[in-house]
Each structure stands twice: as structure tokens, then as C-alpha cells.
């Protein structure tokens, strides 16, 4: 999350979770507006995405094949906890939405990139600073002449 340290669970992903207050406000607003609220379980969201590259895993403890103890498994679908799972899920969701006549935004999604950088700004290292510089160089630079750097930095 926000306080990761390099070498200690540094590659672990951050799982954003809604705060309880936000859920209570949402439910109160829905009740006020007489809206129906549907809840669904997305435990299998990361389990159905197709992988772009070959991923091999070792046999799990307790399930080792006694005839072939040194064999590994080639994954056909993404597994929860796999580094490739969020991207596989995003690709599957994106293709489904496009098939339902939704369209992609014509401008880059700055919010995602900025939020990813903001997660690590409390303990920024060289890798994080480099990512922020790439965002500024790619997306923000054309806007500096229009809005000014000070206003953009305050917005971020």
C-alpha cells in the first residue's frame, strides 16, 4: 500500500477498499431516493481473464504428483494473486464493454496513472519519481502553456 518498503512486500499489489463511512452515505442516499441497491460478489473477477504470456507454477504442497514431482503447471487462465491477473481482468472487461457498444475515451486516463503514483508518494523512491516525470512529460506538458505549472501542481 502506501507505506511499502523496497525489498519487503514491494511487489505486492494494493487493494483499495471502500471506507465504511462511504458505504453508509451511499446506502442512506439510496434510501432517501427510494433506489434499489444490488450487491454482487466478484470473487471470480480475476479467475476468468486470459493470459497474454505463458505462466508456469510449481505444484502446490500437498498436491504434488508422486510420479512427476519435478513437473510444473502451465496456466491457461489468470489466478487470483498473480501479477498478470489485474491486466487479464481489465482486458476481458474492456472487450466485453466494447462488444456492448460502449466506447473508450479519446483522451488518456490520467486519473489511474496519477492515483498509482500518489499511493507511493509518502515513501517515494527513484523508480516512483521517474514514473511521475514520465507522466508529466507525456500528458501534462501540453497543458502547462494553457493552465500554468502552479495550477497543475495544485490540482495533482
C-alpha positions in Angstrom: 0.0 0.0 0.0 1.1 3.5 0.8 3.9 2.5 3.1 5.7 -0.2 1.2 9.4 -0.6 1.5 11.6 -1.9 -1.2 12.6 -5.5 -0.5 9.7 -6.0 1.9 6.5 -7.0 0.1 7.4 -4.3 -2.5 5.8 -6.1 -5.4 2.5 -6.8 -3.6 -0.4 -5.0 -5.1 -2.6 -2.5 -3.2 -6.2 -3.5 -2.8 -8.4 -0.4 -2.5 -11.3 -0.9 -0.1 -14.3 1.4 0.4 -14.4 3.1 3.8 -17.4 2.2 6.0 -18.5 5.8 6.1 -18.7 6.0 2.3 -20.8 2.8 2.2 -23.2 4.3 4.9 -23.5 7.5 3.0 -24.3 5.7 -0.2 -26.9 3.5 1.5 -28.5 6.5 3.2 -28.7 8.4 -0.1 -30.1 5.3 -1.9 -32.8 5.0 0.8 -33.6 8.7 0.6 -34.1 8.5 -3.2 -36.0 5.2 -2.9 -33.4 3.4 -5.1 -32.8 -0.3 -5.2 -29.3 -1.3 -4.4 -28.0 -4.6 -5.8 -24.9 -6.3 -4.4 -22.8 -8.8 -6.2 -19.9 -10.9 -5.4 -16.8 -10.6 -7.6 -14.6 -13.3 -6.1 -14.1 -14.8 -9.5 -13.3 -11.5 -11.3 -9.6 -12.3 -11.6 -10.1 -16.0 -12.3 -11.6 -15.7 -15.9 -9.1 -13.5 -17.7 -7.0 -14.9 -20.5 -3.2 -14.5 -20.1 -1.1 -12.9 -22.7 2.1 -14.8 -21.9 2.9 -18.2 -20.7 2.9 -18.6 -16.9 4.2 -21.7 -15.2 3.7 -22.5 -11.5 5.1 -25.2 -9.3 3.0 -27.9 -7.8 1.3 -26.8 -4.6 2.3 -28.5 -1.4 0.0 -31.4 -0.6 -0.9 -31.8 -4.3 2.5 -33.0 -5.7 2.2 -35.7 -8.3 4.2 -38.6 -6.9 5.0 -39.9 -10.4 6.3 -36.5 -11.6 7.3 -34.4 -8.6 9.5 -32.0 -10.6 6.9 -31.1 -13.2 5.3 -27.6 -13.3 1.8 -26.5 -14.5 1.2 -24.1 -17.4 -1.7 -21.8 -16.5 -4.5 -21.3 -19.1 -6.4 -18.6 -17.1 -5.4 -16.0 -14.6 -5.3 -16.9 -10.9 -6.0 -14.6 -8.1 -2.8 -13.2 -6.7 -1.0 -13.5 -10.0 0.8 -10.4 -11.2 -0.9 -10.7 -14.6 -4.4 -11.1 -13.1 -5.4 -7.4 -13.0 -4.4 -6.8 -16.6 -6.1 -10.0 -17.8 -9.3 -8.9 -16.0 -9.1 -5.4 -17.4 -8.6 -6.8 -20.9 -11.7 -9.1 -20.5 -13.8 -6.3 -19.1 -12.7 -3.9 -21.8 -13.5 -6.3 -24.6 -17.0 -7.0 -23.1 -17.8 -3.3 -22.7 -16.7 -2.7 -26.3 -18.9 -5.5 -27.5 -21.9 -3.9 -25.8 -21.4 -0.7 -27.8 -19.5 1.2 -25.1 -16.7 3.4 -26.3 -13.3 4.2 -24.9 -12.3 7.7 -24.0 -10.3 9.5 -26.6 -8.0 11.1 -24.0 -5.6 9.1 -21.8 -6.8 8.0 -18.4 -4.7 10.3 -16.3 -6.6 9.6 -13.1 -5.4 6.0 -13.0 -1.7 6.9 -13.6 -1.8 9.8 -11.0 -3.5 7.6 -8.4 -0.9 4.9 -8.8 1.8 7.5 -8.3 0.0 9.1 -5.3 -0.1 5.8 -3.5 3.7 5.8 -3.1 4.5 9.5 -2.7 4.8 9.1 1.1 7.8 6.9 0.6 8.9 7.8 -3.0 12.0 6.1 -4.4 13.8 6.8 -7.6 11.5 4.4 -9.6 8.4 6.4 -8.4 9.9 9.8 -9.2 10.8 8.5 -12.7 7.2 7.4 -13.3 5.9 10.8 -12.2 8.4 12.5 -14.6 7.1 10.3 -17.4 3.5 11.3 -16.7 4.4 15.0 -16.7 6.4 14.6 -19.9 3.8 12.7 -21.7 0.4 14.1 -20.6 0.8 17.3 -18.7 3.4 19.2 -20.7 1.0 20.3 -23.4 -1.3 21.8 -20.8 1.4 23.9 -19.0 1.2 26.7 -21.5 -2.6 26.9 -21.1 -3.0 26.5 -17.3 0.4 27.2 -15.8 2.5 24.7 -13.8 1.5 26.0 -10.4 -2.3 25.3 -11.1 -1.5 21.9 -12.4 0.6 21.0 -9.3 -2.1 22.2 -7.0 -4.6 20.1 -8.9 -2.4 17.0 -8.5 
